[in-house]
Amino acid sequence: MNDWFPLWLSLRVSVIATACAGVLGVALAYLLAKWRSRWAAVVEAIFTLPIVLPPTVLGYYLLTLLGTRSVLGGAWLSTFGSPLVFTESGAVVAATVSALPFVIRAARAAMSNVDARVEESARVMGLSEWKVARVVTLPLAARGIGAGVALGFARALGDFGATVMVAGNIPGQTQTLPVAVYDAVQAGDDATARTGSLVLGAIAVVVLVFVTQVFARRR
Amino acid sequence: MNVLRVDVRVEVPGFGVDATFSASNGVTVLSGPSGSGKSLTLAAIAGTLRPVRGVIHLDDVVFADVDSRIHVRSQDRRLGVVYQHAALLDHRSPLDNVALAVRDGEAALRRSSAMELLARVGAGSLADAKTRSLSGGERQRIALARAMAGSPRLLLLDEPFSSLDSASRAELRALLKELVAEHRLIALVVTHDQADVDALADRVVVYEPGRTVSASE
């Protein structure tokens, strides 16, 4: 493998997407954990769709939603002067959406497991809801949130279907490592496909071991 | 003399309690069998549960009035609470736990107030200890200091000593009595331990399953 651009692009896209999914996912998970309504289940199901939908279908939805003829895509184009789709930013959006459900589900479960009496005590002693979240709920749920964010990173790094639909496969511009592996297989370039697959596999193993050892360990 | 008046019905799925009593300065023990609704009453007073009927007020301050749709947030009731298993923040030091509950002043002032409170409950040496490693009695001392930190007029204690050994229990009962007298507080203590009733009670409210049946000095 002579061209390492796809690896660096994948890492860059994954880190930015994980940060976006982390912030959005934790905020949504908090609302879902505290929102006592049957609609919470519907909202959670919608945000979980990326786990169960075929990645190409997810990519198609995003392409429709963010294409230059859509409201969002048009707004992006007029604001930044270039389209969102078939760019690195498009890859970030696809990876963020793919990673989001992993963060939301892990964080929501962790927040729901925080002892309600600890949160109640904090409220009774005068802490605002924001401070209860910041001082009580988030620190006590930190392991679950961390595990979700790490899994979200692994998912973002490995995304293929949604990324190729939204960002395309432009070598040197939007070709991430999973897409480069696919390209190499199509072209019969076994060495590149093997190296890329080994790198992605190794990173995935490291993340999973990290999650198990650091976040999923019993207190 | 402060007076807390409670006349409410509180419900959770499958159970409800009608509680009617008043409490003035000193310790009022809510006594009765498990499952009679004592803790539910406390939750309604704390504001973590909304009553379905009735009113709760402390002197002329209305905490809850169902007919008038008044429900003051827990944060604004200025109470102190102590639960059976001290609901402390294990990831914060004992000093932080107490300082977080001090409502007024700059950070340094809040920490110094917290330090004074810890010293008052005999836990000054534990200020920077690992909260997770404290004994049950030590945790309840910190919880008591934290409950006092917001300068409350009303303390709510739910089975505060039931998980402690007898020596710690006796010490903490005495400490609670002292604090209540010093600060002229109303303290409501939920317990089904007769020894708590004997040692603490200035008055007793007796529960049967689902209702209060009597209140006596």
Chai-1 contact restraints between the chains, C-beta under 6 A:
chainA,res_idxA,chainB,res_idxB,connection_type,confidence,min_distance_angstrom,max_distance_angstrom,comment,restraint_id
A,R117,B,Y83,contact,1.0,0.0,6.0,A-B,restraint_1
A,R117,B,A87,contact,1.0,0.0,6.0,A-B,restraint_2
A,V118,B,A87,contact,1.0,0.0,6.0,A-B,restraint_3
A,E120,B,T48,contact,1.0,0.0,6.0,A-B,restraint_4
A,S121,B,V81,contact,1.0,0.0,6.0,A-B,restraint_5
A,S121,B,A87,contact,1.0,0.0,6.0,A-B,restraint_6
A,R123,B,S74,contact,1.0,0.0,6.0,A-B,restraint_7
A,R123,B,Q75,contact,1.0,0.0,6.0,A-B,restraint_8
A,V124,B,A46,contact,1.0,0.0,6.0,A-B,restraint_9
A,V124,B,S74,contact,1.0,0.0,6.0,A-B,restraint_10
A,V124,B,L79,contact,1.0,0.0,6.0,A-B,restraint_11
A,V124,B,V81,contact,1.0,0.0,6.0,A-B,restraint_12
A,M125,B,A101,contact,1.0,0.0,6.0,A-B,restraint_13
A,M125,B,G150,contact,1.0,0.0,6.0,A-B,restraint_14
A,G126,B,Q75,contact,1.0,0.0,6.0,A-B,restraint_15
A,G126,B,R103,contact,1.0,0.0,6.0,A-B,restraint_16
A,G126,B,G150,contact,1.0,0.0,6.0,A-B,restraint_17
A,P139,B,H91,contact,1.0,0.0,6.0,A-B,restraint_18
